Amino acid sequence: MADSSNTAASAPQFVRACRSCAVAKTKCVPVAGAASSDCERCHRLKRVCVRDAPSQRKRKPPTAKNARLEQKLDQLVTLLASNPPGQGRAHQSSSSTTPERPQHTPSTTNTAPSEPSESAQTRPRPSSPPISGERGAFSARPVLVPCDPSELEPDDARTAECLFNYRTYMSKYFPFVIIPADATVQTLRDTKPFLLKAIVVVASIQDLAKQRALGHALMGELTTQLLVQGRRSVDLLQGILVWLAWYHVHFFTNPQTTNLLQLAVGLVIDLGLKRGARAYGSERLERGITRSAHGELANSELHTSDERRALLGCFYLSTIVAQWAKRYDSLRYSAQFADVCRYLEEAEEYPSDRYLVYLVRLQCIVQRIERKVPIDDFTADTMIPIAMFVKALHGELNDFKKSLPADLADHPTMWLHYYSAEIYLYEISLSSLPSTTQYGDYTYRRLEMLNACMHAARAFIDTYHQIPPSHYINMPFMHFAQLTSTIIALSKLTRLECPGWDQAYAQEFIDFGGIMMKTSARYEEARTVAEVPVADNPLFTFFARKLRFIKAWNEAKQKGTEQALEAREDSRRAKAAKAAEAATASGSGTPAAPVSGAAGKSDGASLNVNIGGEPMQLEHIGQDDIFEQLDPTFWQEWATGDLTMWDADAMQQSCNWSFEGMGGGYQ
């Protein structure tokens, strides 16, 4: 056997078809019983049967660019795998390095951790999740240290503290889940355990890392109860709504906003809370089909005010997400919603119910804006006269403003919603629309809409600055989402080029840099003056850094709008002149290649960012070479979640770089 195998291995290998058959593209069949390797066709035609030895296909060597990119990615993976969560941040508590011993209170975070056991040292560290924000790129402390699920049920004292904070400081911003004053911790544990756990998560603002770990544990419990065990209850729905309302702290570690919102919508349907006009007169067979698809509760009626508020809360959050992300279809408003609003307004069980009703009515107008003025749904064949819809919806917003009661008119967050709705309506003017959607004096109407958008955005910022910084820590994500959309609109207005638009006046009226610096300063202040003592929550510090970065970015884009084309044209002419001079001097008569500037200087149309002490060019960065521009220092700081190396003041001149920040895209 060994001899035969060696003989077979040493025998020459040939391709299956001979050269003649291969050229003729015919089947090459060896002559049966012949000692030679001739084929039947060559034997019949009396030709020499030549078989070529197979040639090994050479693989193309990887390009240098791909090799460098792979090297960068390998370095990034190594950093993420080797960098402990506790390193890279001076103010991070020592408890982050010992997942087996989570710290419960801020008072214990400064104590030295005990020596870890051998099993704890050899245990593989949990891999960090993808560091990608809901719509942002910067992450504050992205490494997630899991906690024990039992920590979702702390002792009575800690739970009572979280419940008090939610009732006193947080529920006023989100009136869709109300905890009665006589409800105790034990009562909620018995009747609404998941809602109580969600309250513990959103109210644990003292330690950001601990809060995110609790959120991860809550996600596991929700998955088990809802998807594995198939439970359906108002308790689960209310818990999801509360968690979603303050989900911005989890954006950079576990972005699940749309998934959670879809689960809430599914619960609304399965619990029978949302019913269309046809459902009221359905036959037994139709009810049976509904029951088999959605469960036993799908045909039930609304019995409690908690169910009614939860239904409206799901609608409210869906419209907020649709208005903010612009990639989500909100829960459709129906006559049932109007009936529920009427019921809550007449009953007025809590003072916040009126605020709730007016929020829903305003978001109903926002939904009509979403459906009648779709920014991303225009084609060359669209025949909708946009200005007509804008005028009609503007009238609805004015009617709503006039209908506000005096007590609600003094509510700053109500005006944040109102000005955000106006921006949402008028921002259509920031886009170039097909000619079929324009009619008459559309150019002048567009200028009116741009001016209205600018005034609404500025009014939003002024109202936002009226809210004390001490309240920021307890505000829900909706207001941060609205601020994001407003910042994007203001940035675009300062750089917009269209017939008749006075860009210089817009820049002076808006004062974008001043707005960013003032908001950044208030965020820095928010951490020290918070209503609830904060031990280790740097979230607003990161928000402040991002705002300063956006300020520098927008200033660079403004300069680019004014100077980029002229600078590039001057550079092109200068290079052409140098090439002509070089060709004349050589006497060849052939133009030489363009001569670059000395030491590789930019032509005045690039953006310089100081990263790790060395400049980085952000002009013309594409998907292929963006990793080339970011040195190892950037990736190391990015992996640890620290962005202090961004020297935003070093950003100069213009760029064509796309920046995704704080939940919105800059183009």
FILUMZA-439440 format. One record per residue (C-alpha): x, y, z. Coordinates in steps of 0.05 Angstrom, whole numbers, m for minus. Layout:
BEGIN
> X | Y | Z .
...
This chain:
BEGIN
> 0 | 0 | 0 .
> 56 | 47 | 17 .
> 91 | 33 | m49 .
> 29 | 44 | m90 .
> 13 | 108 | m55 .
> 83 | 134 | m66 .
> 79 | 114 | m139 .
> 13 | 150 | m147 .
> 39 | 211 | m114 .
> 101 | 213 | m158 .
> 63 | 202 | m223 .
> 55 | 265 | m266 .
> m14 | 297 | m264 .
> m47 | 319 | m328 .
> m110 | 357 | m345 .
> m170 | 316 | m367 .
> m174 | 342 | m439 .
> m117 | 341 | m489 .
> m96 | 404 | m525 .
> m132 | 385 | m591 .
> m198 | 368 | m557 .
> m194 | 430 | m514 .
> m187 | 475 | m575 .
> m244 | 439 | m610 .
> m285 | 439 | m546 .
> m303 | 366 | m554 .
> m304 | 310 | m504 .
> m236 | 278 | m494 .
> m243 | 202 | m483 .
> m179 | 160 | m472 .
> m171 | 99 | m517 .
> m195 | 38 | m478 .
> m139 | m12 | m463 .
> m86 | 29 | m498 .
> m18 | 33 | m465 .
> m11 | 106 | m485 .
> m52 | 164 | m460 .
> m79 | 181 | m530 .
> m152 | 199 | m536 .
> m201 | 168 | m586 .
> m207 | 232 | m627 .
> m132 | 241 | m636 .
> m124 | 166 | m650 .
> m178 | 169 | m703 .
> m149 | 232 | m735 .
> m78 | 205 | m728 .
> m55 | 266 | m690 .
> m5 | 271 | m634 .
> m44 | 273 | m570 .
> m12 | 325 | m525 .
> m35 | 336 | m454 .
> m11 | 396 | m415 .
> 7 | 393 | m343 .
> m41 | 433 | m300 .
> m15 | 501 | m281 .
> m28 | 525 | m211 .
> m69 | 589 | m210 .
> m31 | 645 | m178 .
> m68 | 684 | m126 .
> m66 | 758 | m131 .
> m25 | 787 | m74 .
> m66 | 832 | m28 .
> m59 | 905 | m43 .
> m21 | 948 | 5 .
> m84 | 987 | 21 .
> m121 | 924 | 42 .
> m62 | 900 | 82 .
> m58 | 966 | 120 .
> m133 | 965 | 132 .
> m130 | 894 | 159 .
> m72 | 915 | 204 .
> m112 | 973 | 232 .
> m172 | 927 | 245 .
> m127 | 876 | 279 .
> m98 | 931 | 324 .
> m169 | 954 | 341 .
> m191 | 883 | 359 .
> m129 | 874 | 402 .
> m143 | 939 | 438 .
> m215 | 920 | 452 .
> m195 | 851 | 476 .
> m136 | 872 | 519 .
> m159 | 938 | 549 .
> m194 | 928 | 616 .
> m257 | 969 | 627 .
> m226 | 1005 | 686 .
> m166 | 1032 | 648 .
> m164 | 1095 | 607 .
> m209 | 1136 | 652 .
> m182 | 1167 | 715 .
> m250 | 1178 | 747 .
> m277 | 1107 | 736 .
> m292 | 1071 | 800 .
> m251 | 1011 | 819 .
> m313 | 968 | 821 .
> m313 | 965 | 745 .
> m253 | 919 | 745 .
> m286 | 867 | 789 .
> m352 | 845 | 757 .
> m360 | 791 | 810 .
> m366 | 845 | 864 .
> m412 | 900 | 837 .
> m418 | 961 | 881 .
> m488 | 983 | 901 .
> m479 | 1052 | 928 .
> m434 | 1112 | 911 .
> m405 | 1110 | 981 .
> m371 | 1044 | 967 .
> m342 | 1060 | 899 .
> m278 | 1088 | 928 .
> m261 | 1028 | 971 .
> m205 | 983 | 946 .
> m230 | 919 | 915 .
> m211 | 853 | 946 .
> m158 | 810 | 913 .
> m192 | 771 | 858 .
> m190 | 696 | 861 .
> m152 | 653 | 811 .
> m217 | 633 | 777 .
> m236 | 706 | 771 .
> m169 | 723 | 740 .
> m172 | 667 | 689 .
> m245 | 677 | 672 .
> m252 | 709 | 603 .
> m275 | 780 | 606 .
> m343 | 791 | 572 .
> m334 | 820 | 503 .
> m358 | 891 | 495 .
> m417 | 902 | 447 .
> m409 | 939 | 382 .
> m395 | 1011 | 399 .
> m445 | 1046 | 355 .
> m494 | 1098 | 378 .
> m572 | 1100 | 358 .
> m552 | 1156 | 312 .
> m485 | 1178 | 341 .
> m412 | 1158 | 340 .
> m384 | 1180 | 407 .
> m393 | 1134 | 466 .
> m386 | 1150 | 540 .
> m355 | 1090 | 575 .
> m377 | 1039 | 523 .
> m350 | 976 | 557 .
> m408 | 941 | 592 .
> m395 | 902 | 656 .
> m454 | 854 | 667 .
> m488 | 851 | 734 .
> m527 | 798 | 770 .
> m601 | 799 | 751 .
> m618 | 799 | 826 .
> m593 | 870 | 829 .
> m657 | 891 | 793 .
> m690 | 878 | 860 .
> m649 | 916 | 911 .
> m668 | 923 | 984 .
> m730 | 961 | 1004 .
> m692 | 1025 | 1022 .
> m657 | 1030 | 954 .
> m721 | 1012 | 916 .
> m761 | 1064 | 955 .
> m708 | 1116 | 938 .
> m714 | 1100 | 863 .
> m790 | 1101 | 868 .
> m788 | 1169 | 903 .
> m741 | 1198 | 850 .
> m786 | 1173 | 794 .
> m849 | 1202 | 825 .
> m817 | 1269 | 845 .
> m769 | 1286 | 789 .
> m783 | 1242 | 728 .
> m856 | 1225 | 718 .
> m874 | 1298 | 706 .
> m839 | 1292 | 639 .
> m874 | 1227 | 620 .
> m946 | 1227 | 645 .
> m963 | 1162 | 610 .
> m943 | 1118 | 669 .
> m966 | 1144 | 736 .
> m951 | 1111 | 803 .
> m1007 | 1126 | 854 .
> m984 | 1162 | 917 .
> m1009 | 1105 | 961 .
> m971 | 1051 | 922 .
> m915 | 1021 | 963 .
> m854 | 982 | 942 .
> m886 | 917 | 965 .
> m950 | 933 | 928 .
> m913 | 943 | 863 .
> m871 | 880 | 873 .
> m936 | 841 | 879 .
> m976 | 874 | 823 .
> m926 | 905 | 774 .
> m857 | 874 | 785 .
> m829 | 889 | 716 .
> m850 | 962 | 719 .
> m816 | 968 | 787 .
> m752 | 939 | 758 .
> m755 | 988 | 700 .
> m763 | 1046 | 749 .
> m702 | 1020 | 787 .
> m662 | 1021 | 722 .
> m682 | 1091 | 698 .
> m675 | 1122 | 768 .
> m606 | 1093 | 781 .
> m572 | 1154 | 753 .
> m517 | 1159 | 805 .
> m471 | 1111 | 769 .
> m475 | 1108 | 693 .
> m437 | 1042 | 685 .
> m481 | 1009 | 738 .
> m544 | 1037 | 705 .
> m524 | 1008 | 638 .
> m509 | 941 | 669 .
> m578 | 941 | 701 .
> m608 | 957 | 633 .
> m573 | 896 | 604 .
> m602 | 852 | 658 .
> m671 | 882 | 647 .
> m666 | 866 | 573 .
> m653 | 794 | 589 .
> m713 | 790 | 635 .
> m758 | 823 | 584 .
> m735 | 774 | 530 .
> m749 | 715 | 576 .
> m818 | 737 | 597 .
> m843 | 765 | 531 .
> m811 | 721 | 478 .
> m793 | 656 | 513 .
> m851 | 650 | 562 .
> m901 | 689 | 519 .
> m928 | 731 | 576 .
> m974 | 790 | 559 .
> m991 | 843 | 612 .
> m999 | 917 | 623 .
> m942 | 911 | 672 .
> m894 | 892 | 616 .
> m922 | 947 | 571 .
> m914 | 1001 | 624 .
> m844 | 978 | 640 .
> m823 | 981 | 567 .
> m852 | 1051 | 560 .
> m815 | 1077 | 621 .
> m750 | 1045 | 599 .
> m757 | 1074 | 529 .
> m771 | 1144 | 555 .
> m702 | 1145 | 588 .
> m665 | 1099 | 541 .
> m614 | 1151 | 518 .
> m564 | 1126 | 570 .
> m562 | 1059 | 534 .
> m554 | 1086 | 463 .
> m479 | 1074 | 460 .
> m478 | 1004 | 491 .
> m542 | 971 | 468 .
> m582 | 1011 | 415 .
> m650 | 978 | 417 .
> m699 | 1036 | 411 .
> m738 | 1012 | 351 .
> m738 | 939 | 375 .
> m767 | 959 | 443 .
> m817 | 1004 | 410 .
> m840 | 948 | 364 .
> m848 | 902 | 424 .
> m891 | 956 | 457 .
> m934 | 962 | 395 .
> m941 | 886 | 393 .
> m963 | 885 | 465 .
> m1015 | 939 | 451 .
> m1045 | 895 | 397 .
> m1040 | 830 | 436 .
> m1073 | 861 | 497 .
> m1130 | 887 | 455 .
> m1116 | 959 | 473 .
> m1117 | 985 | 402 .
> m1179 | 968 | 362 .
> m1200 | 994 | 294 .
> m1271 | 1014 | 274 .
> m1284 | 945 | 244 .
> m1266 | 909 | 309 .
> m1327 | 935 | 346 .
> m1375 | 898 | 300 .
> m1335 | 836 | 286 .
> m1367 | 767 | 283 .
> m1349 | 706 | 326 .
> m1305 | 676 | 271 .
> m1266 | 741 | 263 .
> m1256 | 745 | 338 .
> m1232 | 673 | 338 .
> m1180 | 688 | 285 .
> m1157 | 749 | 324 .
> m1151 | 708 | 387 .
> m1111 | 653 | 353 .
> m1063 | 705 | 324 .
> m1054 | 752 | 383 .
> m1077 | 713 | 445 .
> m1136 | 710 | 491 .
> m1133 | 784 | 510 .
> m1136 | 811 | 439 .
> m1212 | 820 | 440 .
> m1215 | 853 | 508 .
> m1238 | 924 | 522 .
> m1202 | 982 | 555 .
> m1220 | 976 | 629 .
> m1170 | 1019 | 668 .
> m1138 | 1087 | 661 .
> m1070 | 1054 | 664 .
> m1087 | 1017 | 600 .
> m1111 | 1081 | 567 .
> m1048 | 1119 | 586 .
> m1005 | 1062 | 562 .
> m1040 | 1062 | 494 .
> m1030 | 1136 | 486 .
> m958 | 1130 | 511 .
> m942 | 1080 | 457 .
> m971 | 1127 | 404 .
> m932 | 1186 | 433 .
> m865 | 1150 | 433 .
> m875 | 1123 | 363 .
> m888 | 1193 | 335 .
> m827 | 1220 | 373 .
> m782 | 1166 | 344 .
> m811 | 1176 | 274 .
> m800 | 1252 | 280 .
> m729 | 1243 | 306 .
> m700 | 1184 | 267 .
> m743 | 1194 | 204 .
> m738 | 1119 | 191 .
> m798 | 1094 | 229 .
> m872 | 1094 | 216 .
> m911 | 1116 | 277 .
> m972 | 1082 | 306 .
> m1032 | 1108 | 266 .
> m1078 | 1155 | 303 .
> m1152 | 1134 | 301 .
> m1219 | 1154 | 330 .
> m1205 | 1108 | 389 .
> m1147 | 1152 | 410 .
> m1192 | 1213 | 409 .
> m1243 | 1176 | 453 .
> m1189 | 1157 | 502 .
> m1163 | 1229 | 505 .
> m1234 | 1253 | 518 .
> m1244 | 1203 | 573 .
> m1179 | 1221 | 609 .
> m1192 | 1295 | 602 .
> m1262 | 1290 | 632 .
> m1241 | 1242 | 688 .
> m1177 | 1281 | 705 .
> m1154 | 1230 | 756 .
> m1086 | 1265 | 759 .
> m1066 | 1336 | 742 .
> m1017 | 1309 | 691 .
> m1073 | 1278 | 650 .
> m1088 | 1345 | 616 .
> m1015 | 1353 | 598 .
> m1018 | 1282 | 570 .
> m1079 | 1297 | 527 .
> m1049 | 1359 | 496 .
> m984 | 1323 | 482 .
> m1022 | 1270 | 444 .
> m1062 | 1321 | 405 .
> m999 | 1357 | 385 .
> m965 | 1293 | 364 .
> m1027 | 1277 | 322 .
> m1010 | 1339 | 281 .
> m937 | 1315 | 278 .
> m961 | 1249 | 249 .
> m1000 | 1286 | 195 .
> m937 | 1324 | 179 .
> m900 | 1258 | 174 .
> m951 | 1230 | 126 .
> m969 | 1291 | 85 .
> m899 | 1323 | 79 .
> m853 | 1262 | 73 .
> m782 | 1289 | 65 .
> m752 | 1225 | 37 .
> m810 | 1203 | m7 .
> m806 | 1249 | m67 .
> m793 | 1227 | m138 .
> m792 | 1262 | m204 .
> m865 | 1243 | m214 .
> m891 | 1270 | m148 .
> m947 | 1319 | m160 .
> m961 | 1342 | m89 .
> m960 | 1418 | m81 .
> m920 | 1420 | m17 .
> m933 | 1493 | 0 .
> m1008 | 1478 | 5 .
> m998 | 1423 | 56 .
> m949 | 1466 | 95 .
> m998 | 1523 | 98 .
> m1055 | 1478 | 122 .
> m1013 | 1444 | 175 .
> m986 | 1511 | 198 .
> m1058 | 1532 | 210 .
> m1069 | 1469 | 253 .
> m1008 | 1485 | 295 .
> m1033 | 1556 | 305 .
> m1101 | 1531 | 327 .
> m1068 | 1484 | 376 .
> m1026 | 1540 | 405 .
> m1088 | 1583 | 416 .
> m1124 | 1526 | 450 .
> m1071 | 1515 | 504 .
> m1096 | 1529 | 575 .
> m1058 | 1580 | 615 .
> m1025 | 1529 | 661 .
> m999 | 1488 | 603 .
> m976 | 1551 | 566 .
> m926 | 1561 | 623 .
> m899 | 1491 | 615 .
> m830 | 1495 | 580 .
> m831 | 1423 | 556 .
> m897 | 1435 | 521 .
> m865 | 1490 | 481 .
> m805 | 1445 | 465 .
> m855 | 1398 | 433 .
> m890 | 1454 | 396 .
> m827 | 1487 | 368 .
> m801 | 1418 | 349 .
> m865 | 1406 | 310 .
> m856 | 1472 | 273 .
> m784 | 1454 | 255 .
> m808 | 1386 | 231 .
> m859 | 1421 | 186 .
> m814 | 1474 | 157 .
> m750 | 1433 | 148 .
> m778 | 1408 | 82 .
> m754 | 1475 | 54 .
> m682 | 1454 | 69 .
> m687 | 1400 | 15 .
> m687 | 1408 | m60 .
> m755 | 1385 | m84 .
> m776 | 1361 | m153 .
> m804 | 1415 | m198 .
> m871 | 1379 | m199 .
> m882 | 1396 | m126 .
> m871 | 1470 | m138 .
> m922 | 1518 | m164 .
> m932 | 1593 | m172 .
> m885 | 1635 | m129 .
> m855 | 1574 | m94 .
> m787 | 1609 | m90 .
> m815 | 1662 | m44 .
> m856 | 1612 | m5 .
> m793 | 1572 | 7 .
> m759 | 1633 | 35 .
> m819 | 1643 | 82 .
> m813 | 1570 | 105 .
> m738 | 1577 | 115 .
> m748 | 1639 | 157 .
> m803 | 1605 | 198 .
> m758 | 1545 | 209 .
> m701 | 1590 | 232 .
> m745 | 1627 | 282 .
> m776 | 1563 | 308 .
> m708 | 1532 | 318 .
> m682 | 1593 | 354 .
> m744 | 1595 | 398 .
> m733 | 1521 | 415 .
> m661 | 1536 | 438 .
> m683 | 1596 | 480 .
> m737 | 1553 | 513 .
> m688 | 1497 | 525 .
> m640 | 1545 | 560 .
> m696 | 1566 | 606 .
> m697 | 1497 | 638 .
> m650 | 1496 | 698 .
> m588 | 1452 | 687 .
> m605 | 1415 | 751 .
> m665 | 1384 | 715 .
> m625 | 1356 | 657 .
> m605 | 1292 | 692 .
> m678 | 1271 | 699 .
> m704 | 1293 | 631 .
> m725 | 1238 | 583 .
> m693 | 1223 | 516 .
> m748 | 1258 | 477 .
> m721 | 1327 | 493 .
> m650 | 1307 | 475 .
> m676 | 1279 | 409 .
> m713 | 1345 | 396 .
> m650 | 1384 | 412 .
> m611 | 1340 | 363 .
> m660 | 1355 | 306 .
> m658 | 1429 | 322 .
> m582 | 1431 | 320 .
> m582 | 1397 | 253 .
> m633 | 1446 | 225 .
> m594 | 1506 | 251 .
> m529 | 1480 | 222 .
> m560 | 1470 | 154 .
> m592 | 1540 | 156 .
> m524 | 1572 | 168 .
> m495 | 1537 | 107 .
> m555 | 1536 | 60 .
> m546 | 1564 | m10 .
> m610 | 1578 | m48 .
> m637 | 1637 | m88 .
> m655 | 1695 | m42 .
> m630 | 1664 | 23 .
> m585 | 1713 | 61 .
> m534 | 1666 | 91 .
> m497 | 1721 | 127 .
> m560 | 1745 | 162 .
> m578 | 1674 | 181 .
> m510 | 1662 | 212 .
> m515 | 1726 | 252 .
> m586 | 1713 | 275 .
> m573 | 1641 | 295 .
> m504 | 1649 | 326 .
> m491 | 1575 | 320 .
> m425 | 1577 | 356 .
> m454 | 1616 | 414 .
> m511 | 1566 | 421 .
> m465 | 1507 | 422 .
> m418 | 1537 | 474 .
> m476 | 1559 | 519 .
> m509 | 1491 | 516 .
> m442 | 1457 | 527 .
> m430 | 1500 | 589 .
> m498 | 1483 | 617 .
> m485 | 1409 | 606 .
> m420 | 1416 | 644 .
> m457 | 1450 | 700 .
> m513 | 1398 | 701 .
> m469 | 1345 | 732 .
> m452 | 1388 | 793 .
> m521 | 1417 | 806 .
> m565 | 1356 | 791 .
> m629 | 1348 | 830 .
> m606 | 1278 | 850 .
> m534 | 1271 | 875 .
> m491 | 1241 | 820 .
> m429 | 1203 | 840 .
> m402 | 1175 | 774 .
> m444 | 1196 | 714 .
> m402 | 1231 | 661 .
> m457 | 1229 | 608 .
> m466 | 1304 | 603 .
> m391 | 1315 | 601 .
> m390 | 1274 | 538 .
> m450 | 1311 | 510 .
> m414 | 1377 | 523 .
> m352 | 1353 | 485 .
> m395 | 1332 | 427 .
> m428 | 1400 | 423 .
> m360 | 1435 | 421 .
> m339 | 1387 | 366 .
> m402 | 1403 | 327 .
> m388 | 1477 | 335 .
> m318 | 1471 | 305 .
> m345 | 1424 | 250 .
> m399 | 1474 | 230 .
> m350 | 1531 | 228 .
> m305 | 1490 | 182 .
> m364 | 1474 | 137 .
> m383 | 1548 | 134 .
> m314 | 1566 | 111 .
> m316 | 1510 | 61 .
> m381 | 1536 | 32 .
> m349 | 1604 | 20 .
> m278 | 1585 | 2 .
> m273 | 1513 | m21 .
> m291 | 1523 | m94 .
> m248 | 1585 | m102 .
> m189 | 1553 | m66 .
> m193 | 1490 | m108 .
> m196 | 1530 | m172 .
> m136 | 1573 | m151 .
> m98 | 1510 | m133 .
> m114 | 1478 | m199 .
> m90 | 1539 | m237 .
> m26 | 1543 | m197 .
> m10 | 1471 | m209 .
> m24 | 1478 | m283 .
> 21 | 1539 | m287 .
> 78 | 1502 | m251 .
> 69 | 1444 | m298 .
> 73 | 1490 | m358 .
> 136 | 1523 | m331 .
> 168 | 1456 | m319 .
> 152 | 1433 | m389 .
> 180 | 1497 | m419 .
> 244 | 1492 | m378 .
> 256 | 1420 | m399 .
> 244 | 1438 | m472 .
> 205 | 1376 | m485 .
> 141 | 1412 | m502 .
> 102 | 1360 | m464 .
> 66 | 1384 | m401 .
> 96 | 1354 | m340 .
> 57 | 1321 | m284 .
> 25 | 1369 | m234 .
> 73 | 1391 | m181 .
> 48 | 1387 | m110 .
> 61 | 1441 | m60 .
> 122 | 1439 | m16 .
> 120 | 1389 | 40 .
> 53 | 1366 | 17 .
> 15 | 1428 | 40 .
> m60 | 1430 | 31 .
> m92 | 1473 | m23 .
> m135 | 1509 | 27 .
> m194 | 1463 | 22 .
> m180 | 1412 | 75 .
> m197 | 1402 | 148 .
> m142 | 1392 | 199 .
> m157 | 1357 | 264 .
> m105 | 1348 | 318 .
> m109 | 1275 | 341 .
> m56 | 1247 | 387 .
> m12 | 1308 | 374 .
> m9 | 1299 | 299 .
> m53 | 1332 | 246 .
> m103 | 1290 | 209 .
> m131 | 1310 | 142 .
> m206 | 1299 | 136 .
> m215 | 1325 | 66 .
> m237 | 1272 | 15 .
> m239 | 1216 | 66 .
> m273 | 1156 | 34 .
> m294 | 1089 | 62 .
> m230 | 1056 | 36 .
> m179 | 1103 | 67 .
> m213 | 1131 | 129 .
> m176 | 1080 | 172 .
> m111 | 1104 | 141 .
> m123 | 1174 | 169 .
> m135 | 1153 | 241 .
> m71 | 1136 | 277 .
> m65 | 1083 | 332 .
> m74 | 1137 | 385 .
> m144 | 1150 | 359 .
> m164 | 1077 | 362 .
> m136 | 1068 | 431 .
> m175 | 1128 | 458 .
> m236 | 1106 | 419 .
> m234 | 1037 | 450 .
> m231 | 1066 | 521 .
> m287 | 1114 | 507 .
> m245 | 1177 | 521 .
> m248 | 1232 | 470 .
> m205 | 1284 | 504 .
> m155 | 1278 | 448 .
> m203 | 1313 | 400 .
> m176 | 1383 | 393 .
> m238 | 1414 | 363 .
> m207 | 1483 | 361 .
> m154 | 1457 | 312 .
> m207 | 1445 | 260 .
> m197 | 1495 | 205 .
> m221 | 1511 | 136 .
> m271 | 1465 | 101 .
> m287 | 1392 | 95 .
> m331 | 1344 | 57 .
> m334 | 1296 | 116 .
> m400 | 1266 | 138 .
> m410 | 1271 | 213 .
> m463 | 1232 | 251 .
> m474 | 1263 | 318 .
> m525 | 1261 | 374 .
> m576 | 1222 | 335 .
> m575 | 1260 | 270 .
> m536 | 1262 | 206 .
> m495 | 1319 | 179 .
> m483 | 1319 | 105 .
